[in-house]
Amino acid sequence: MNISRIIDVRVVDPASGCEYFADLTLQKGFIVKIEHKNRLGHVRGQPLDSKESSGCPRISRGVLQARGACVSPSLWDLHVHLREPGQEQKETILTGAGAAVRGGVGHLFAMPNTQPAIDSEEILTAVTARAAEAAHLADIGFFAAATIARQGAKPVDVYRLSKLGAVGFSDDGSPIGDARLLRMLLDETSALGSFVADHCEMPDLMADGVMHEGRHSRHMGLPGIPRQAEYLAVSRDIEILKISRGRLHLAHLSTRESVEAVRRAKHEGLAGRLTCEACPHHFSLTHDAIKLFGPNAKVNPPLREKDDLDAIIDGLQDGTIDAIASDHAPHCDWEKDKGMIEAPFGLIGLETMLPVTLTYLVRQGRLPLMRAIELLTVGPAKVLGRAVPAIAVGQPADLVIFDPECEVVFDSFVSKSRNSPYLGHSLYGKVVATLRKGRMVYPEGSA
Amino acid sequence: MPTKKGLRHLLDTVSLEKKWVYDLFAEAARYKKQVIAAGRPKNDLLGEHVGLLFFENSTRTRSSFHIAAANLGADPVTVEIAFSSVQKGESLEDTVMTMEATGCHFLVIRHGEPLASERAARVSKNAHVINAGDGAHEHPTQALLDTFTVYERRKDVAGLTYLFLGDILHSRVARSNFILLRNLGAKRLLVCGPPSLLPPDEELKNLGVEFVGNMRQAMAQADVIQVLRIQLERHGDRLAMTPGSYREAYGMTRQRLREYCKKNVMIFHPGPMNVGVEIDRDVADGAHSCVLAQVVNGVAIRMALLTALHKNCRR
């Protein structure tokens, strides 16, 4: 249904850095009016009733009221796996979009490690057409593979794929191992206003590891993935960027050394050309989670140590890390049930990204709400080189309304899969509603 | 190297003085009229032997030197590298000394190694060594004939803007042209092409060359466009583009010629061309194309060069 007004909400607008109470008026998919208020309920003279903070929106005749809730531009997720084509049993573009809007995500960007990979005009055209069928829910973009079939050998036609709308180039799931090829891709994408996203990993060191190499892997007798497997690749990529022209984005950083290497490189003058992201599981969980959640906490890069987690949070705080991304990676139950050695890497994150961020960073006082929302909206938009989303008159009404104080239990997921370490857990920060062009796309069928 | 006696070898464009170049152009123009157009060979180099040592493939440069020598009454001596002692492991230096000992006073060398002709010059006792292309380093006679072609048509080299399109990084033609044109005071040198095939920014700056990212802007300013061969055999699939995409992104197409270029633009290509990739057939054969003029002028400039080296440095 179309929403014409959102009343009594706290606007959190990272584009301007302003936080205030207001009523928003929407028309034809855009924000047309913002009426500031001194404080919540002041105008109506009604006291804030804690019972009203139920996380459920009250809607009548297109007016949405959610006491105690915040509104911000809908979230951007730079890094998701939608599994289409080839693994539709895990997720489809449509179910992924459904999961996204439940998580308040209105803009999601899928990685090309599908089967077949998104490495040609045909496949990119096909997935783009499928995304158009889900466009009523969310804006979905696609990375194209950097090399044919993600084999790391023969580069794709970056010119053609860029013209067709590929948002960037990545062999995600695998690193671009050939350094000369990475250099060439960085150079070539620079002429197209595009960029390369790399999954930093040294395959030789990663070997058959299934979790972070450390105390717990040794204790459990599971093959480990040393931290060097990531940060050596991060350092290599940074050095190659220095002798290249384009822009480089580093996916899912998990170690202290990686964060520090990026921080140093940005200080040394690469700030305009180097970006990186971190995932909610890497700033909320550590490698002992494997003991608790088993394969549902098996992810690559793996959950690391407390010290790494702290370094990532520092990076989120000081701007070393540009964006929070979910690395939403759905897998079937039967695959995850194979056990730690055999189960595939990855966990879903679209629906839990905001609550995990709010619970582990904002509620614990480790990150201001404004910065957290910035990392989920403005940050990723900048990484992609897109217009920065804002709460302002004339901006599209792509919005998320969420209640940071409201608890939500993740018993089930909209995603086709449920491989999440948060399955059955309670987190703070409920998505009250997600709006796409002024239309409420989550919750479905309400009012 | 310029000596008291004058230039003995032609190894690069760096050492060329303005006056020497313009004198060469005048001589080339004279030969073009008196010999090539009239079809009357001269005997200026009668009895001389010109050794053609082509360690790399070539059509136009080799035949151009061959005909230039013949037009002057000299004897071109072609060493078939594929059937020569080089295949038995003879070094470049030994080959050069052998050829000189057989009586070649000119050694024209094309080699895949940069600075190969310098190595040859170092061991030659009296011969004139001419660099006919050494790796990605230089191709001075190509730059001379290109510039001569511009000079012939516009009577001016300095006041013009030159655009080089395509693989600048591996192009000895581009490099020699940059250096020569700068020596002659060309107004502006522009490049446009795939970023991975451009030298680093610092190097472009050293060469006095500006990178223009937008094809339309670059073309609109150019009086001369030098379309470079996209060396598919060398980079092959290492370029993140199909030939079709290359044409769309950087090709000298009919449409671009019509819509973006100056009315009197001169279009060059050092050959061999990938027609339909870096240049359209219509453009290569069209009224703006100087491709065949380049070939004719190649003979003239090489005749002038052989005599100039011979005169400047009498043994």
Interface residues (C-beta under 8 A of the other chain):
Chain A: K154 P155 V156 D157 V158 Y159 R160 R180 L181 R183 M184 L185 D187 E188 S190 A191 I243 R245 G246
Chain B: P194 P195 S196 L198 P200 G213 D237 R238 L239 A240 M241 T242 G244 S245 Y246 E248 A249
